[in-house]
Amino acid sequence: MAKKIIYVTGPFGAPIMKTAERIANEQGMILHDLDKEIEIRENWSVKRMVMMHGEHCYRNAELDALKALQEDAKADLPGLVVACGDGILYDEDSRAIIEEGQLEICGMDMTEDELWSGAVKKTDSYHAFMSMPAEAGSPDEADKRERFHKLIERQKELFREIESTFQEDR
């Protein structure tokens, strides 16, 4: 029988890892950072992987890592908490694996400014527009904020849809 797996994700800039750490500590479960798992398996950074081969390469590696963690959960171990990136639910195969466990989406109650504050602190984001240098108040910064706004809108829409689906299925 498979052990419980809790998958944690949220919009870009949400405290996904902090939420996953809290849940793992509260539940006495093992914590996994999916991106770190991918970097170990693939022997390079997620950001570099996306830059060199595109997001599809990353999504394939992400799916492989999810499958491996699902197998680990079948071992005689406590349950797992898996911190996932903000885009994991866009992939139907990854979503199917996650639907077999429990999903925790954090950051949905955060404002766009709060998410922006978290996002700009990330140095390892695979979102290319976040790597663009932008002086405060410049047109480049305005462009970066507009791209961020569109991303957050798409993500929150998807997360709301998936949350309602998960609640209906349970």
N, C-alpha and C positions, 0 to 999 in steps of 0.2 A: 504494500500500500504506500502511495506517495505521501511524503510529508508536506506540510503546509508551506506554500511559498507566497509571500506578500511582495508585490511589485509596486514600487513607488516612482511616480513621475509627476510632471507638472509643467506649466508653461516655462519658457526660457526665462531665467532669472529667479525662479522659485527656489526655495531652500530644500531641494530634493534630497541631497545627502544628509542634511541635518535631520530631516523628517525620517529618513530611513534609519539613521543611527538611533534616534529616539525610539522608534518602533522596535528595532532589534534589541535594544537594552531592556525595554519594558517587557518584551515577550520572551527574553532569553534565547533569541535566535541568532543565527550566523548572518553577518552583514556582507554583502557583495556589491561592489561598484561595477556595474556592467561594462562601462568604458575601460576601466582598469583591466578587467578580465579580457576584453578584446585586445588591448595593447600588449598584454602578456602573450596571448595566443598568437597574435599577428606580428609581434616583435617591432612595432612602431606605433607612433601616436595616432589617435583618432583624427586629429586635425591634419596631420601629414597624409594619412590614408585618403581623406576626402579631397585634399588639395591635389594629390597625384592621380587618383583613380575615380573620384566622384563619390557622391553620396550613396549610390547604389552598391558600391564596394563595401562601404561601412555598414549598410543595412544588411548585406549578406553575412558579414562577420558578426553583426549583432544577433542575427537569427541563429547562427551556429553557436554562439556563446549562450544564448537562452536555452537552446536544446541541451547543451552540456550541463548547465545549472539544473535543468529539470531532471536530468539523469542523476546528478549529485543528490538531489532531494529524495531520490528513491533509496539512497544508502541509509544506513542506520545513524542518522545525524538529526540534531534538532532542526526545526524548520529554518527556512532561509528568508531573508529580506534582501531584495535586489533593487538597488538604486539605478533607475533607467534614465536615459536621456529624454529630452523634451519632445523628440520626434518619433519615438518608438511605436506609438499607436497608429502612425500612418501606414505602416506595413501590415498587411492582412495576416501574413503567416506569423509574425511576431505577436500580433493581437490575439490570434487563436491560441497560442501558448499561454499568454497572460490570462486569457479567459478561463483557463483551467485552475488558476490560483485566485488570489485575492488582489484587487487593485486599490491602491491608495493614490489619489490625485491631490497633490498639495498646491497651494498658491492660487487657487481659484478665487479666493476672496481678496487677493492682493490687488492694489491699483496698478495701473500701467507704470506710474512713476516708481512705485516700490519694486516692481519687476525689473525696470530699467536699472535701478540702483544695484540690484543683484547681478544683472547681465553684464554691466560694464566692468565689474570686478573679475569676470572670468577671463583668464588668459589663454585657455585651451579650447575655446569654442570653435566648432567646425562651421558656424555660420560666417561665411566670408565677409559679409557686410560689417560685421562687428570688428573685424581686423583693420578696417580702413581708418587711417588717421583722420581725426576731425577736431578742429579747434572749436572751443565753446562759442556758440553764436554764429558759426560759419554755415554756408550753404551745405557743406559736407556733413556737418552735424545734423542739420535739418533732414537731409536725405537719409542718414543713418537712423534717426528717430522715426521717420516715416516707414522705413522698411521694418523696423522693430514693431511699430504699431500694427502693421499688416500681419506680421508673423503671430503676434499675440492674439489678434482677433481670430485668425484661422485656428490657432491652437485651442483657445478657449471654446470655440464653437465645437471642435472635434471632441474635446474632453467632456463638455456638457452632454453631447450625444452619446458618448460611450458610457458615461456615468449612469445615464438613464437606462441604457441597455443592460448594464451590469445589475442595476437594481431590479429590473423586470425579470432577469434570469435567476435571481436568488430567492 
